[in-house]
Amino acid sequence: MNVAPHLLTEDRAEYERVLDDALSTAHARPDLAGAGTRLTLAQLRSLTLNATTLVTSAAASEYDHFVKVREQHRAALGARAPVSTDRPGPGAGVVAIFTVLVPVLAGAAAVIFLLVGAVLHVMAPTVAFGATLLTAGLVFGAVAAAGLLCAAAGLLVTALRNSPAEVSAGGLLVGPDDELARAREAWRSALLERGILPFLRDVLAATAPPPGPRAPETPPTSPTP
């Protein structure tokens, strides 16, 4: 298949889609009445693909504009959503481990001290060591609660810090650019109306059967007397 020198590789599939759309609706176009009879749709498709240079040159100005707008769009995306190469330092990992371990260890110590202190207080109410263990358990329980609050606050701050960038980047990548969409549609329309359809009409006209010989005119007969 010949490919137009100015038709980029990434746009060949789009060119073929426009061609396939035209062939799929050929039966509804009176000017393409011979499609499927004089030449099959596969033959018409092959001929049009082989003439890509000729067909696409009819919409060269629209295609150049589309490529220019697309490059500007990609450059804007790259400038507004750069890829971050930063990596967290070792201190961030230590803080994360500390934030996780403190509530767990403090909570475990609080449970142990409270249980042992409660048992000693029941068995020997006059022993001061039981009350000391209960106090220590309460202190470790408070430390565990404070650690949980700090961990929750850290998660909330991290979520608030990262969510705007992610939403912004997602919006840039998903939301279509109006100017780019208009440029693509203008190229597709010009490619169809000025390139593909005229080429198909010319091919079908060239393969039309020649008109048959004209029947000779018979001279009028004179009435017999």
C-alpha positions in Angstrom: 0.0 0.0 0.0 1.3 3.4 -0.9 1.3 6.0 1.9 1.4 9.7 1.3 4.7 11.2 2.4 2.9 13.8 4.5 0.6 11.3 6.2 2.0 10.3 9.5 1.9 6.6 10.6 -0.4 7.4 13.5 -3.0 8.8 11.1 -3.1 5.9 8.6 -5.7 4.1 10.7 -7.9 7.2 10.7 -7.6 7.5 6.9 -8.7 3.8 6.5 -11.7 4.5 8.9 -12.9 7.3 6.8 -12.6 5.1 3.7 -14.5 2.3 5.3 -17.2 4.6 6.4 -17.6 5.9 2.8 -17.7 2.3 1.4 -20.2 1.2 4.0 -22.6 3.9 2.9 -21.9 3.6 -0.8 -25.3 1.9 -1.4 -27.0 5.1 -0.2 -25.1 7.4 -2.5 -26.5 7.7 -6.1 -23.1 8.8 -7.4 -21.6 5.5 -6.2 -24.3 3.3 -7.7 -21.8 0.9 -9.3 -20.1 0.0 -6.0 -20.5 -3.6 -5.3 -21.6 -4.5 -8.9 -19.0 -3.3 -11.4 -16.3 -3.4 -8.6 -16.6 -5.1 -5.2 -16.1 -3.0 -2.1 -12.9 -4.9 -1.4 -11.6 -3.9 -4.8 -12.6 -0.3 -4.3 -10.9 -0.3 -1.0 -7.7 -1.7 -2.3 -7.6 0.8 -5.2 -8.1 3.7 -2.8 -5.4 2.5 -0.5 -3.0 2.2 -3.3 -3.8 5.8 -4.3 -3.3 7.2 -0.8 -0.9 9.9 -2.0 -3.4 11.2 -4.6 -6.4 11.0 -2.3 -4.8 12.6 0.7 -3.3 15.4 -1.3 -6.8 16.8 -1.8 -7.0 17.6 1.9 -3.4 18.5 2.5 -4.1 21.9 4.0 -6.6 20.6 6.5 -4.3 17.8 7.4 -1.3 20.2 8.0 -3.5 22.3 10.2 -4.7 19.3 12.2 -1.1 18.1 12.8 -0.1 21.5 13.9 -2.9 21.8 16.4 -2.3 18.3 17.7 1.4 19.1 18.3 0.4 22.3 20.2 -2.1 20.3 22.2 0.5 17.7 23.2 3.0 20.4 24.1 0.5 22.1 26.3 -0.3 18.8 28.1 3.4 18.2 28.7 3.9 21.6 30.1 0.8 21.6 32.4 1.2 18.0 33.6 4.9 17.2 34.0 5.9 13.8 35.2 7.4 14.1 38.7 10.7 12.3 39.2 10.9 13.1 42.9 11.4 10.2 45.3 10.7 10.3 49.0 13.8 10.4 51.2 14.6 7.8 53.9 13.1 10.1 56.6 9.6 9.7 55.2 9.8 5.9 55.6 11.0 6.2 59.2 8.2 8.6 60.0 5.6 6.3 58.4 6.9 3.2 60.3 7.0 5.2 63.6 3.4 6.4 63.0 2.2 2.9 62.5 4.2 1.2 65.3 3.5 3.7 68.1 -0.3 3.1 68.3 0.1 -0.6 68.0 2.8 -1.0 70.7 1.2 1.6 73.0 -2.2 -0.1 72.6 -0.7 -3.6 73.4 1.1 -2.2 76.5 -2.1 -0.5 77.7 -4.0 -3.7 77.4 -1.4 -5.7 79.3 -0.9 -3.1 82.1 -4.6 -2.7 82.6 -5.3 -6.4 82.8 -2.4 -7.1 85.2 -3.2 -4.0 87.2 -6.9 -5.0 87.4 -6.1 -8.5 88.5 -3.7 -7.3 91.2 -6.1 -4.7 92.4 -8.8 -7.3 92.8 -6.6 -9.9 94.5 -4.7 -7.4 96.7 -6.4 -4.1 97.0 -3.9 -2.8 99.5 -0.9 -3.4 97.1 0.1 -0.1 95.5 1.7 -1.8 92.5 -1.7 -2.7 91.1 -2.7 0.9 91.0 0.6 1.8 89.4 0.0 -0.7 86.6 -3.5 0.7 86.1 -2.1 4.2 85.8 0.6 3.1 83.4 -2.1 1.3 81.3 -4.2 4.5 81.1 -1.1 6.5 80.0 -0.2 4.0 77.3 -3.9 4.0 76.2 -3.7 7.8 75.8 -0.5 7.5 73.8 -2.2 4.9 71.5 -5.1 7.2 71.0 -2.9 10.1 70.2 -0.9 8.0 67.8 -4.1 7.0 66.0 -5.1 10.6 65.7 -1.7 11.6 64.3 -1.9 8.7 61.7 -5.4 9.7 60.6 -4.3 13.4 60.3 -1.3 12.3 58.2 -3.5 10.3 55.9 -5.9 13.2 55.5 -3.1 15.7 54.7 -1.6 13.3 52.1 -5.0 12.7 50.5 -5.7 16.5 50.3 -2.2 17.2 48.9 -2.4 14.6 46.1 -6.0 14.7 45.0 -6.0 18.1 43.2 -3.0 17.1 41.1 -4.5 13.8 40.2 -7.9 15.4 39.3 -6.2 18.0 37.2 -4.0 15.6 35.4 -7.0 13.3 34.8 -9.0 16.2 33.4 -6.2 17.2 31.0 -5.9 13.7 29.7 -9.5 12.8 29.4 -11.2 16.1 28.4 -11.1 16.6 24.6 -9.7 19.8 23.3 -12.3 21.6 21.2 -9.8 23.1 18.7 -8.2 19.7 18.2 -11.5 18.0 17.7 -12.6 20.7 15.1 -9.3 20.3 13.2 -9.6 16.5 13.1 -13.2 16.7 11.9 -12.3 19.3 9.3 -9.6 17.0 7.9 -11.9 14.0 7.9 -14.6 16.0 6.1 -12.2 17.3 3.5 -10.6 13.9 3.0 -14.0 12.4 2.4 -15.6 15.1 0.2 -12.6 16.2 -1.8 -10.5 13.0 -1.8 -12.2 9.7 -1.3 -15.6 10.2 -2.9 -14.2 11.9 -6.1 -11.7 9.1 -6.5 -14.4 6.4 -6.1 -16.6 8.2 -8.6 -13.7 8.4 -11.1 -12.9 4.7 -10.7 -16.5 3.6 -11.1 -16.9 5.9 -14.1 -13.8 4.3 -15.7 -15.1 0.8 -15.3 -18.6 1.6 -16.6 -19.6 -0.5 -19.6 -19.4 1.4 -22.9 -22.7 2.4 -24.4 -24.0 -0.1 -27.0 -24.2 0.7 -30.7 -27.0 2.9 -31.7 -29.7 1.2 -33.6 -30.0 2.4 -37.2 -33.0 4.4 -38.0 -35.4 2.8 -40.4 -36.7 5.1 -43.1 -40.4 5.7 -43.1 -42.3 3.4 -45.5 -44.6 5.0 -48.0 -48.1 3.8 -48.0 -49.0 1.4 -50.7 -51.5 2.6 -53.3 
